[in-house]
């Protein structure tokens, strides 16, 4: 507020020249005006830059000098003049009231913005606060400024006096604060909406690794904060943030260009103005920084300054937000009618003419050389018809709308009906003596249509409806860059339709599909993202999904497990039904074991037939043929019980197969044990006076068999009662496979049953081994010894193989053990006897059996 304090000191010197108070000499340049009953104020950025001077305060600082004339902004000032003239010619809008105007150039300077504001408030060319010299005219309001920082300064001053201010290009969210800026309005949406839209644009194209470039003023820094937060909230990451230092002549461009060149981010959001960004572009050209996609804020998305063809290597393919484009009827004809001879009071028109036709007026001393030749001289005969057709008029439309908003507020104030007015007891303000706050009441409530048909209104914070055009920069046949509308961002649209883009209409620099901008390559289906410690979330590694889980989308954050009856395919991007595994007859292994079992079961029957046929021979009689018959029948059942382990394991099969196996083998080994005991007793009973003769009958053998089998029956009964085997679907043993098997219920009962068989075989082995010194001709004990040794070897080997096998191979191992152990008994006990009976009949005699061992 030091500016107000300084200027307030001038108020003491009004007309008394004899006092010590006086106004300092002050020269305000760069303005134009027209008288009227009511004055419309305006501030415009005609020049995009100022001349930077190294001020040491050893001499009087030079006057501020402007440079870089902008045709685009000059025509926006002309839009105010055109709107005022059109309103004055409209008999229905403000009849019998003439609008005047007073417009100032701010030249990108806070000082000139303050000078122009105070000058319009005071009504004189000076800038004295709290001093009104309008002499019968009233200041309605001010249209301006284009920059947020300058608009904030103006709004702080105008808010003190409640003068309406309508900006056409200031987008800072701070200006929506009604407590700080009660009289501020604008015809361009707040950056609060635009920056969210820029983040949505990043998300729409799938970019997750972007850079941010912003001015170091209110516009850039507030936009930077909002955009960064929205980008992070959407799941993307910011690769870098750089500031354009507006206080430095080079704008920090060398560092900015180096950072952009070294960054892996392919997309850069630039929240800046064209006058600041052009210096950065020059440095990017110098360092040959290309192949980046630029996202433009509305401050430069439609800039004519940057449409120079030499920037095409950098800006081609740029996409950005632009102010909504409306129609201003007859404005083109008005611009074409401009001529220096018709507008002598316009201090900018000659400079506009020089810029438009690249010429110099004869009285200009700063003539420059173009391609080693002097610029041509302006004659005034040049035609504007072909020069202003391609100029973007979005800013001009906003200026035009702002002027009409104030005019309609004046019109409503003028047509107020006494008794229903906004003042005390329904009184109305007088159009010739209204106060600024009177008009402010009507500005808040304007709702009208422009001559082009656009609806205009303000919300409670002074903002218009948030609608943006999305533009894309493409190269024309003339070699210049132009902007074409490819979509719209409309916050009033239904959910899901806020952002509408015609992807086919976008011309990317690479001429291909949407460019990629990611810190890390996308993780394909079947992989998930793994965060790298110390790096942003977008910089990750791809890891294969854990076993049993899938990811069916790109860049999946986590994998999802399949259902219990499905399993991932090889790529782990979808779940397939699990394969079912059991020892089936359709499998080669199951088919082979089944065939062997059936074939093997026939062997005991064949041997039984041989024994029946030769039952009267000494070999058959000497081997206790009743026990041999029972043993052969049990062996027949042993071979057949292996079939219970082949095929789909039904519940009934699960309950019976291990029990049947245990009982049949108990019967088999009990017969072997009984046979062994019988052989030992029979041999020893032949001694004179032996008391063992009474134990040589079959009753002893049957008692042994019954006792041994009964113990196994008891074990099996308890097993079935307390923890019977059951049908089971095993999905944990083998990945991707459902193993259909029989759960033994109680492993203890199973191993007790198997251990009992081992005990019987061990006892038989020991007894047979002790009887190994029987005569060679009567070698039954040796055969039993070998058979039990083979039997025990098979089942001892079976234990580790059974425990290490999985799936159907566990069952196959048990079937193999059953067949092997059964064959061991058949081969070792019965094959030698059959060989003698069939092929050595001379040895099948009583004499041969009675031969004693000789030394």
PAKE-42818 format. One record per residue (C-alpha): residue in one letter; x, y, z. Coordinates in pm, whole numbers, plus 32768, in hexadecimal, padded with zeros to 4 digits. Layout:
AXYZ;...
end
This chain:
X800080008000;X813080E37FEE;X80BB814B7E94;X7F7681D27F25;X803482828038;X812183277F42;X800B83977E5C;X7F36840E7F81;X8040850D7FD6;X7FF485B37E89;X7E8E86087EED;X7EFB872D7FC0;X7F6787F57E8D;X7E1F88397DDA;X7E1A89A87D81;X7EF28A627E7D;X80428AAB7DDE;X80BD8B6B7F0E;X80C88A3A7FF0;X81E98949800F;X810C88247F99;X811E87D27E28;X80E986B27D38;X822786207CA4;X824386357B31;X81C684F07A9D;X81A2848C7935;X80A7837F78DB;X80C283047777;X801F81F176B0;X7EAF824176D9;X7D8B82AE7603;X7C31832E765C;X7AE283A075DE;X79EC847876A3;X7890840676FF;X777C841A7802;X780882E478AB;X7974827B788B;X79E381147854;X7B4780DA78CF;X7C397FD6784B;X7DA17F5C7872;X7E4F7E927765;X7F9B7DEC7726;X7FF37E7B75CF;X81687E3275EC;X81D87CE0766C;X831B7D4F7710;X83D37E74779C;X853A7EE97779;X86057E7778A4;X86F57F7B792E;X88057F507A2F;X879180507B2E;X88A080BB7C26;X87E781F07CAB;X891482CB7C63;X883C838D7B71;X86C983B47B2D;X863982667AB8;X85CE8273794C;X8464826778E4;X83DE810B78AB;X83FB80A7773E;X83277F97769C;X83827EA77587;X82F77D7974C4;X81AF7E04743C;X80967D007430;X7F8A7D127321;X7EB57C1973E4;X7EA67CF2751C;X7E7E7E317453;X7D467DA573B1;X7CC37D4A750B;X7CDB7EBC7565;X7C257F0C7422;X7B167E187493;X7AC67F0475B3;X7AAF802E74CA;X79DC7F6873D4;X78EE7EF474EA;X78C48058756D;X787480DA7410;X77817FBD73D0;X76CC7FFE751B;X76B5817074CC;X7613811C737F;X751A8029741B;X73CF80DF745E;X73577FD1754F;X74897FC17630;X74C980FA7703;X73F881E2762B;X74528356763B;X7590830076FA;X76E483177656;X77FD823976CF;X795F82B676C7;X7AA281FD7710;X7BFA8230779B;X7CF6811A7761;X7E5D80F777D9;X7F7C8015777C;X801D7F6278A0;X81527EE477E4;X81797DB878CC;X81BE7EA379EE;X81157EC17B43;X816F80317B4E;X80B980847A0C;X7F8D7FB37A79;X7F76807C7BBD;X7FA881C67B04;X7E9581777A0C;X7DA481087B1D;X7DD8823F7BF3;X7DC4831E7AC2;X7C71828C7A62;X7BF582B57BC7;X7C6484217BDF;X7BF284827A82;X7D35853A7A2B;X7E7984D37988;X7F2184C67ADB;X7EF583B27BD6;X7E6B844D7D14;X7DA783697DFC;X7C6583E37EA1;X7C4C84FE7DA3;X7B2E85077CA9;X7B3585F97B85;X7A4B85527A8B;X7987869B7A65;X782C86117A36;X788584BE79A9;X7882837B7A6E;X797B825C7A64;X78AD811E7A3E;X79BF801F7A6A;X7B087F9D79DF;X7B427E8378E8;X7C927DEC7938;X7D947D7A7967;X7E1C7C57789D;X7F157BE079A3;X7EB67B517AF6;X7FC47C097BB8;X7F627D5B7B27;X7DF17D0A7B53;X7E2C7CBA7CC4;X7ED07E0F7CF8;X7DB37EBF7C40;X7CAB7DF87CFC;X7D427E5E7E4B;X7D1F7FCD7DE8;X7BCB7FB57D3D;X7B3E7EE07E57;X7B7480027F47;X7A8180D77E7D;X799B7FB97E0F;X79D87FFA7C9D;X79807ECF7BC3;X7AAD7E327B1B;X7A847D297A0C;X7BC17C7F7995;X7BCF7BD27846;X7D097B03787D;X7D647AF579F1;X7D32798F7A66;X7DD1797E7BC1;X7CF778C17CBD;X7D4A79C97DC2;X7C6A7ABE7D0D;X7B3B79E77D62;X7B607A447ED1;X7A3B7B2E7F0F;X7AC97BA3805D;X7C037C297FB9;X7B757C957E69;X7A037CEA7E95;X79DC7DA57D4A;X7AA17CC07C61;X7A037BFC7B42;X7A8D7B537A0E;X7A1D7AC578C5;X7B2479B478C6;X7B0B788979B5;X7BED786C7AE3;X7D2C77A17AD0;X7C9176CC7BDD;X7BC976267AC6;X7CCE763679B5;X7DE475967A7F;X7D0274757ADD;X7CB57453796D;X7E2774487917;X7E54732D7A10;X7D297278797A;X7DC672A77823;X7F0271FD78A0;X7E3670DE792B;X7D6270C677EC;X7E917084770F;X7F2F6F95780A;X805D7070785B;X80EC702679B2;X823D70D979A3;X8222724D795A;X82EB73877995;X826074D27A11;X82D2762B79A1;X823677647A35;X826878D87A61;X82E1794D7BB4;X81B27A317BDE;X805879F67C72;X7FD079607B32;X80E978667B0A;X812078007C72;X7FB377CD7CCF;X7F7B77107B8B;X80B076407BD2;X803475DD7D2B;X7ED7757E7CB5;X7F5274BD7B84;X805C74027C47;X7F6473997D52;X7E6373277C53;X7F6A72657B8E;X7FDE71B37CC9;X7E7771697D30;X7E3970C97BDC;X7F5B6FD87C0F;X805970817B2B;X81A871157B94;X825E725B7B5C;X83B9722F7AC8;X842B73957B0B;X83A974F17B5B;X845976257AD3;X840777967AF7;X842478A179EC;X84C379C57AA3;X84087AF17A16;X84F27BE57AC6;X861E7B7079FC;X86587BCB7890;X86AE7A627831;X858B79D87902;X866F78C17987;X864E7827782D;X87A7777A7819;X876576AC7951;X85FF766078EA;X866B75E57793;X87787509782C;X8687746B7925;X858274257817;X868B73927731;X871572A67839;X85C2723878C0;X852770F3784E;X83CE7193785B;X834171BD76FC;X822472A37769;X825173FE77FE;X813874DA7883;X8188764C7857;X80BF77387935;X8140787E78AD;X80F8799977BD;X817079AE7658;X824F7ADA769B;X830E7A1A77A8;X830A78CD76F8;X8398795175B2;X84E77994765B;X84F0782F76DB;X849B77B2757C;X85C4787174EE;X86A877BE75E1;X8607766E758F;X865376AF7422;X87BA77027477;X87E675BE753C;X872274F2743A;X861F74737531;X851473C47464;X842C7297746E;X836B7316759A;X81F2733675AF;X818B74857642;X804674BA76FF;X7FE7762776EF;X7F2876F477EB;X7E2B77E77760;X7F2679087779;X7FE6788D7647;X7F14777675B1;X7EA1785A7493;X7FC5794C7489;X801C79F0733D;X81747A4773C4;X81D478D773E1;X813B786F7294;X827E78C071DF;X82E277A470FA;X843E778D718E;X83A9770572D1;X830275E3721C;X840F74EB7285;X83B6753273EF;X8245758C73F6;X81B774AD72E3;X80B873C67383;X807E74A974AF;X7F2F747A7554;X7E9775667650;X7D73761F76E5;X7CF17759763D;X7BE2784776A6;X7A9377F27615;X7A6E789374C0;X793579617486;X78BD7A327363;X78E47BAC7350;X780F7C147223;X789E7D24713F;X79E27D387205;X7AB17CC270DD;X7A267DD87002;X7A757ED17114;X7BDF7E5D712B;X7C0A7E726FB4;X7B937FD96FBE;X7CB2804670A1;X7D9E81417004;X7E9A82367099;X7DF5835A6FEC;X7CA38312708B;X7D1F82D771EE;X7E1083F07237;X7DCE83D973AF;X7E3E826E73B7;X7FAA826B742A;X7FD4810073C7;X7F4280EE7269;X8082814B71B2;X814480457270;X802E7F4E721F;X804E7FA870B0;X81C57F7270B8;X819E7E217161;X808D7DB17073;X81427E0C6F2F;X82B07DF46FA0;X82F57F5A6F3E;X836680A36FDD;X82C981F86FC9;X83AF82FD6F31;X83D883C17071;X845582917135;X85C58297718A;X85EB8135720C;X85E6809470B4;X86687F2E70BE;X86FE7E516FB4;X86477D1D6F37;X87167C296E6C;X88297D2E6E37;X872A7E286DB2;X86657F406E4D;X84FE7F006EAB;X84097F926DB0;X836580E06DF9;X81FA80E76E67;X812281A56D6F;X7FC881846E09;X7F4180DD6CD1;X7F707F7F6D5E;X7E347EAF6D88;X7DD47DF66EC6;X7CDC7D136E15;X7DC07BE26E01;X7E857C176F43;X7D7E7BFE7053;X7CBC7ACF6FD8;X7D8979CE709A;X7DB77A9471DC;X7D2379E4730C;X7C187ABA73B5;X7BD879FE74F8;X7C647B1675D0;X7BA67C177501;X7A647B57753D;X7A9E7B6176B6;X7ADF7CD876A8;X79A57D0775D8;X78DD7C3C76D5;X796A7D0277FD;X79017E4E7761;X77A47DCC771F;X778A7D497886;X77C77EA77910;X76DF7F3E7809;X75C47E4F7867;X75FC7E9C79D8;X75DA800F7984;X74A77FC378B4;X74027F0879D5;X745C80227AC3;X73CA811D79C9;X7284805679A8;X725580237B1D;X70EC80527B8D;X70B781237CC3;X702280547DDB;X70CB7F107D75;X72307F927D64;X73527F057E2F;X737880387F0D;X72C680928050;X714B80728031;X716E80037EC5;X7218813F7E4E;X72E781467D0D;X743881E47CC5;X744E83087BD2;X750E82B97A94;X75AB84147A9A;X761F84057C03;X764282977C60;X774F82177D49;X783A80FA7CEA;X7793800A7DDE;X764380507D3B;X76C47FCC7BF2;X77797EAB7C9F;X76277E297D12;X75B47E0A7BA9;X76FC7D7D7B24;X76DA7C567C11;X75857C067B7D;X75BC7C387A09;X75327B26792E;X75217B7677BD;X75767B007661;X76837BA57592;X76387C0A742A;X76E37AC373C6;X75EB79F77497;X76CB799A75BF;X762C79937718;X76EB7A5F781E;X76CB7A517998;X77A67A467ACF;X779A795C7BF9;X77B379CE7D62;X792E79E87D44;X79287AB57C05;X798779977B1A;X78DF793D79D1;X788177D57977;X79C177077953;X79D576A977E4;X7B1A76817723;X7B74762375C1;X7C86751E7599;X7D6C7583747D;X7E7E74CE73C1;X7FA27573730C;X7FDB74FF71A8;X80B275737087;X800376266F6B;X806576286E00;X80EF77866E38;X81F176FF6F2B;X814D779E705C;X80B77700718F;X7F42771D71BF;X7E5076A272C3;X7D2475C97278;X7C1775757376;X7C1573FE73BC;X7B3873EE74EF;X7A90749D760E;X7AAB74A17788;X795A74FA781E;X792674DC7994;X77B0750D796B;X779873CF789B;X7712728E7939;X780271B079F8;X78EB70F17915;X78C271E977F8;X798973097885;X7AAD72C8779A;X7A587285762E;X7B77725D7537;X7B8071F673CA;X7CB6711B73CF;X7CB470F87255;X7CD1726F722A;X7E14728D72F3;X7F5672B9722D;X807272367307;X81D6729772B6;X8235712A7287;X811770F6718E;X80C26FB57247;X7FE36F5A7367;X7FDF700D74B5;X81497036752B;X81AF6F857668;X823B70377797;X828B6F4978B0;X83A56F2A79A7;X839E6DB17980;X83236CD1786A;X81C56C4A7894;X819D6B017947;X80E16A167862;X7FD5692478CC;X8058681F79B8;X813C69187A68;X810D6A127B7D;X81BB6B547BDA;X82BD6B4B7CF0;X831B6C977D8C;X848D6CEE7D86;X84F66D827ED8;X85626EED7EC2;X84BA6F307D73;X83636FBC7D14;X823E6ECE7D01;X82456EDB7B85;X83A96E567B7C;X837B6CE57BBF;X83EB6B8D7B59;X83156A7B7AC6;X82FE69347B85;X825067F57B1C;X811267B17BDD;X813B66B67CF9;X80DF65507CB4;X7F6865217C9E;X7F1E66907C58;X7ED967577B1A;X7EC968BD7A9A;X7DF668F57965;X7E456A647930;X7F736B3878E2;X802E6BD87A05;X7F706B127B0A;X7FBB6B7F7C6D;X7F706A287CFD;X7F2068CD7C83;X7DE268107CD0;X7DCE66A07D30;X7D0765AD7C5F;X7BE264EF7CF0;X7C2763A07D90;X7BC962DB7C58;X7C8A63B37B5F;X7DF863FF7B22;X7EB665087A5D;X7F2364C278FB;X809064D87897;X807966507861;X7FC2667C79AE;X7EC267657913;X7D8D668A793F;X7D1465627A0B;X7CD664137968;X7C2662E379FD;X7D1D620B7ABC;X7D7260BA7A2A;X7CF55F967AF7;X7DF45E897B47;X7DC55D297BC5;X7E455BD27B5E;X7D545B987A40;X7D275A757957;X7D3C5B70783A;X7EA25BC5789E;X7FB75AE3781C;X80385AAB797C;X7EE25A4C7A04;X7E92597878D7;X7FDF58BF78F3;X7FC0587E7A68;X7E5A58077A3B;X7EC057157927;X7FE2569479FA;X7EFD56657B24;X7E01559A7A60;X7F0F54CC79B8;X7FC254967B03;X7E8254267BAC;X7E6A53087AB3;X7FBA52797B1B;X7F4852057C77;X7E1651697BD7;X7EEF50AE7ADD;X7FD250377BF6;X7EA04FD37CBD;X7E284F097B93;X7F7B4E5F7B7B;X7F754E0D7CEB;X7E174D7C7CD1;X7E7B4CAA7BA8;X7FB34C2D7C5A;X7F264C267DBA;X7F8A4ABB7DEA;X80F64AF97D97;X81F64B097EB2;X82544C787E74;X80EE4CEE7E98;X80A74C117FC3;X81EB4C6F8070;X81944DE58057;X804B4DC88110;X7F704DF97FE3;X7E4B4E8280AE;X7F264FA58121;X7FB14FC47FC2;X7E524FDD7F34;X7DF650EB8031;X7F3A51A57FEA;X7F00519A7E73;X7D9E521B7E9D;X7E1D53377F78;X7F2853887E75;X7E19538D7D6C;X7D5E548A7E3F;X7EA0554D7E81;X7ED055837D0C;X7D6455E27CE0;X7D5C56D57E05;X7E4F57B57D4B;X7D3258007C57;X7C8358B87D72;X7D9159C17D5F;X7D5B5A037BEC;X7C3B5ADA7B6D;X7B7E5C027BFD;X7B915BEE7D78;X7A265BDC7DE2;X79CE5BEE7F51;X797A5A797F63;X7AC15A257EB9;X7B805B037FAA;X7AE75A5480D5;X7B2158F18056;X7C6658EC7F94;X7D63591880B1;X7C98583A8198;X7C7F572D808D;X7DF1574C8047;X7E49572E81B9;X7D67560281F9;X7DC4554080BF;X7F37557280F3;X7F0F55198262;X7E6D53D481EE;X7F84539A80F2;X80A353D481E5;X7FEC531282F4;X7FDC51E98207;X8151520D81C5;X8193521F833B;X80B650F2837B;X816450358262;X82B6508C82F5;X82515017844F;X81BB4EDC83BE;X82FC4E8E8300;X83D24EBC8437;X82E64DED850D;X82C94CDD8404;X84404CBE83DF;X84814CAE8553;X835E4BC38593;X84064AB484C6;X85044A7E85DC;X84C4494E86B5;X83FD499D87F2;X83AC4B028787;X827E4B9F8830;X823F4C808704;X817A4B78864C;X80364BEE86E4;X80754D4F8653;X80A34CDE84EE;X7F324CEB8495;X7E864DFE83D0;X7DD94E888504;X7F174F31857A;X7F424FD9842A;X7DDE50548423;X7DF950D28584;X7F3251988528;X7E88522683F4;X7D4A527D84B2;X7E06532685CC;X7EE453F384EA;X7DC754648408;X7CEA54B48535;X7DE755B185B6;X7DE4565F8462;X7C67565A8465;X7C64570785B7;X7D4F58178534;X7C79585083FE;X7B34585B84C1;X7BB9596985A9;X7C405A218479;X7AED5A2183CC;X7A325A828506;X7B055BA38582;X7BAF5C358449;X7B415B8D830A;X7BE45BE381BD;X7B255CDD80E9;X7B1A5D767F8F;X7BF85EAE7F6F;X7C475FBA7E6C;X7DAF60277EA8;X7E01617D7E11;X7F3C61C57EDA;X802760A97E87;X805860ED7D14;X8029624D7C81;X7F1262687B84;X7E9861057BBD;X7D77607D7C86;X7DF05F2F7D0A;X7CC55E507D49;X7D345D597E4D;X7CCC5CA17F82;X7D325D3F80C5;X7D905C2581B0;X7CDF5CD382CC;X7DCA5C5F83DD;X7F345C3F836C;X7F7A5B8B84B1;X7E7F5A7A8461;X7F095A598301;X806F5A318374;X80035945848B;X7F58586D8386;X808A587582A8;X8174584483CF;X80B15714843E;X80E4567782E8;X825556C0830C;X8254561E8462;X81B454E183DA;X82AA54D782BB;X83CC550F83A8;X836053F4848D;X8335530F8361;X848B537582E3;X853153348433;X848A51E38461;X84DF517A82FF;X863F51FA8328;X8673512A845F;X85FB4FF7839D;X86E75038827D;X87BF4F0282D5;X86B14E118271;X87234D14816B;X87514D9E800A;X864F4CB27F80;X85494D42806A;X85934EB8802A;X843E4F4C8086;X84DA5021819A;X85D850B980AC;X84C851187FB8;X83FF51BB80CB;X853752728141;X857553007FE8;X8409535A7FB5;X83F254168100;X854054BE80BF;X84C055387F70;X83725596800C;X84195666811D;X850857058024;X83E657797F4D;X83255814806B;X845658B2810F;X84A559557FBF;X833959B37F9C;X83355A9380D1;X84215BAC8056;X839B5B8D7EF3;X82345BAD7F70;X82855CDB8045;X833F5D927F2E;X824C5D487E14;X812D5E367DBE;X7FD95E107D21;X7F8C5CD87C64;X80F35C637C87;X80B85C2C7DFA;X7FA45B387DA5;X80755A9F7C8F;X81905A607D86;X80A459A17E6D;X801958D67D4B;X817B58897CDB;X81D8581C7E3D;X80A4573C7E51;X80F556977D04;X826A56767D50;X823B55E27EAB;X813254F17E2B;X821154847D10;X832C544F7E09;X825953537EC7;X81E352A77D89;X833A528F7CEE;X83FB522B7E24;X8303512C7EB1;X823A50987D92;X830550BB7C52;X84154FC07CC2;X830A4EBD7D1A;X82564EED7BD0;X83A24EC87B1F;X83DE4D797BCC;X82784D037B91;X82734D5F7A22;X83DC4D4279AF;X848E4C5E7AAD;X83924B487AFA;X84AF4A627B62;X84ED4B467C8B;X837D4B367CF2;X83A449F67DC0;X83A449947F2E;X8507490A7F16;X858D4A517E9B;X84E34B0E7FB0;X857B4A2880B8;X86E34A4E8049;X87B04AD78165;X88B24BE2814A;X8A0A4B4E812A;X8B4F4BE98187;
end
